[in-house]
Amino acid sequence: MRSGEPSATCLQTEQDCLDFVRGCTSLATGAGGSPERGVQMLLQQIELGRPAGWVDPASIPGDVYTVSVFGMGDRSARTATLRLRHRRRAE
């Protein structure tokens, strides 16, 4: 992290991931997909040495753009992917 950047809270353990996903599910921010898949996706990133976490929105300067790249188990994306796989197999 560079100087002046907001400090991040990073998930480091399986329990961190379970707690995070449980919170997302409780707050209805899980997109309707499988919480188990969400935990699995986070653990994969941690095992690859990639940071998985968040920053306090209040610590982000007003002139900065942000992107959320985690959609926990989104059913519509999974369904579309499965349809595409089935279509390719049928061809």
C-alpha positions as CSV (number, residue, x, y, z in Angstrom):
1,M,0.0,0.0,0.0
2,R,1.3,3.4,-0.9
3,S,1.6,6.3,1.5
4,G,-1.6,8.3,1.7
5,E,-3.8,5.4,0.7
6,P,-6.7,4.4,3.0
7,S,-5.7,1.6,5.3
8,A,-7.4,-1.7,4.4
9,T,-8.8,-4.4,6.6
10,C,-7.7,-7.7,5.1
11,L,-9.2,-11.2,5.6
12,Q,-6.5,-13.6,6.6
13,T,-8.1,-16.8,7.9
14,E,-10.9,-19.1,7.1
15,Q,-12.8,-17.8,10.1
16,D,-12.3,-14.2,8.9
17,C,-13.9,-15.3,5.6
18,L,-16.8,-17.1,7.3
19,D,-17.5,-14.1,9.5
20,F,-17.3,-11.7,6.5
21,V,-19.7,-13.7,4.4
22,R,-22.1,-14.2,7.3
23,G,-22.1,-10.4,7.7
24,C,-22.8,-9.9,4.0
25,T,-25.6,-12.5,4.1
26,S,-27.1,-10.9,7.2
27,L,-27.1,-7.5,5.6
28,A,-28.6,-8.8,2.4
29,T,-25.5,-7.8,0.3
30,G,-24.7,-11.4,-0.9
31,A,-26.6,-11.1,-4.3
32,G,-28.6,-14.2,-3.5
33,G,-25.9,-16.8,-4.2
34,S,-24.3,-19.5,-2.2
35,P,-22.5,-18.3,0.9
36,E,-20.3,-21.4,0.7
37,R,-19.2,-20.4,-2.7
38,G,-18.4,-16.9,-1.5
39,V,-16.2,-18.3,1.3
40,Q,-14.5,-20.6,-1.3
41,M,-13.8,-17.6,-3.6
42,L,-12.3,-15.6,-0.8
43,L,-10.1,-18.5,0.4
44,Q,-8.8,-19.0,-3.1
45,Q,-7.6,-15.4,-3.2
46,I,-5.9,-15.6,0.2
47,E,-4.2,-18.9,-0.7
48,L,-2.8,-17.2,-3.9
49,G,-1.4,-14.4,-1.7
50,R,-3.9,-11.8,-3.0
51,P,-5.3,-9.4,-0.5
52,A,-9.1,-9.7,0.1
53,G,-10.6,-7.0,2.3
54,W,-12.1,-3.6,2.3
55,V,-11.4,0.0,3.3
56,D,-13.6,2.4,5.4
57,P,-15.5,4.4,2.8
58,A,-15.0,7.6,5.0
59,S,-11.2,7.2,4.4
60,I,-11.5,7.5,0.6
61,P,-10.9,11.0,-0.7
62,G,-13.8,12.5,-2.6
63,D,-11.8,12.7,-5.9
64,V,-11.0,9.0,-6.1
65,Y,-12.8,6.3,-8.0
66,T,-13.4,2.9,-6.5
67,V,-14.4,-0.5,-7.9
68,S,-16.0,-3.4,-6.2
69,V,-14.7,-6.7,-7.7
70,F,-16.4,-9.2,-5.4
71,G,-19.9,-10.4,-6.1
72,M,-20.5,-13.2,-3.6
73,G,-22.0,-16.2,-5.4
74,D,-24.3,-14.1,-7.7
75,R,-26.9,-16.6,-9.0
76,S,-27.5,-14.8,-12.2
77,A,-23.8,-14.8,-13.2
78,R,-23.5,-18.5,-12.3
79,T,-26.6,-19.3,-14.2
80,A,-25.4,-17.5,-17.3
81,T,-22.1,-19.2,-17.1
82,L,-23.7,-22.6,-16.8
83,R,-26.0,-21.9,-19.8
84,L,-23.0,-20.9,-21.9
85,R,-21.1,-24.2,-20.9
86,H,-24.2,-26.3,-21.8
87,R,-24.5,-24.5,-25.1
88,R,-20.9,-25.1,-25.9
89,R,-21.2,-28.8,-25.0
90,A,-24.2,-29.1,-27.2
91,E,-22.4,-27.7,-30.3
